[in-house]
Amino acid sequence: MASAEAVGAPPAVAAQVEEKKGASQQIDPYNVAGEVDESGNVKAIDYDRLITEFGVQPLTEEHLRRFEAVTGKKAHRLMRRKLFFSHRDFDKILDAYEQYGTFMLYTGRGPSSGSMHLGHTVPFLFTKELQDMFDVPLVIMLTDDEKYLYTRNKNEGVQKAGAAAEDFLEYAYENIKDIIALGFDMKKTFIYTDYEYLGGHYYRNVSEFESLVTFNQAAGAFGFGNSTNIGLIAYGAKQCVAAFPSSYPDLFGYKDYRAPDYDLSAKRRHKPLSTIPTLIPCAIDQEPYFRILRDRCDRMTDPHPKTALILSKFLTALQGPGGKMSASDPNSAIFMSDTPNQIKNKINRHAFSGGRESLEEHRKLGGNPDVDVAYTYLSYFLEDDEELEDLGKKYRSGEMLTGEMKQRCIAELQKFVGAFQEKRAGVTHETMREYMRPRRLEYQGNPSPTRPAADAVSTSTANGGSEGAEAAKRADGKGTKGERKAAKLAAKKEEKLAARGKAPDSEGAEAEAA
């Protein structure tokens, strides 16, 4: 999740447009670029095309109605406005929650700088809303190792100043504090960095998953070549199995196999945790990771349900489709550390406008809010649907001018960033470490599931949860291994009796009579 265009970040556009003329749209974890026509004009991302190419499903009005029926609450604005626009098995997550009561949320961030920008907050704002609505456990992964590997690979093996492994770990700490300031509930949230957490059952899952992916498969999914460093090639396994609840036994009341204790009762992974489904909110550039994951979930020693995804669009850079939001270019993005005056200046000076060239022409023909960056940002951060619709109508009619749209955007972003900064100031190193401490999370899930499952945690035992593995119902509704075996034997018995012309219970009746 740690590419320069990480989850929720805006599209990267080729720096050398001349060299990219006629280039097709390219979206993957390491490349996010719109199509460039023969004249060198960069086009907006074609999301309908991505739905077809990636084989994902569009998020429909029916999904929103189902979501509201299950949660009893209004869908988040990012769903209502189709900014989270596609999915894989989102309907199955709703089914699992309604029937069995819970699932795990998982998302992440690639720490490329000491401050997040607006684009980075998008998936976290949405994830927080999901956590609050569903009351479920959340895991947030900071991929400091991948950022180091990617940056060094991009620099052809040269480690530049400010780009050592320790620098990315420090960026991760600062980003974690930013994430905490968005309001996540500590009792049900675990945040970690790869450099700190790798080990135990998580690394056991990583190692097994690495054995399931060939170099050719990784190269095909991520565009790796013969000059890609081996660390980056292998990294994907970490991001994939981070979606498995079995990678985090402590969070569910089980023991992990880690220093300093290396408790022998926890040497094997805990089967009940492999039954818990996971939902991943992320930007669509991360989808290739989880496509690979979904194809291999059932090949693990303890098979897992296929992970579900809900996928977002990219937040446009200030310069619009032809610009690039980058940590190295302070004028390309609104950073969460920006002052009110910096926000004002960036929007006024750099935000791409959908207005006309002259006041007279704008009043006559109206503007285009679909390409106007100020309006686009309001669509992400303004809660009021009616006001947003009214702003769009007035802009299209020419009643509202570009400057007025920018002023409304500035006010909303100053309010959002200002509130964030107040909370961020109160996040101490000690607070951060508490979020990062492996511990049993506290969550309730669905208070009234229609098919309540046995609690895998409460039925676990001190010997590593072996009794819990058999007692716990599968969260995906398939039953335990013993239950599935018994069902198959019963089905075979019925077939034999049917072949002999007997009712399923007649054999027992004859034996009793005898």
Beta strands, then each sheet from edge to edge (+ up, - down):
strand 1: 26-28
strand 2: 31-33
strand 3: 57-58
strand 4: 84-88
strand 5: 104-109
strand 6: 138-142
strand 7: 189-193
strand 8: 278-283
strand 9: 308-312
sheet 1: 1+ 2-
sheet 2: 3+ 4- 9+ 8+ 5+ 6+ 7+
end
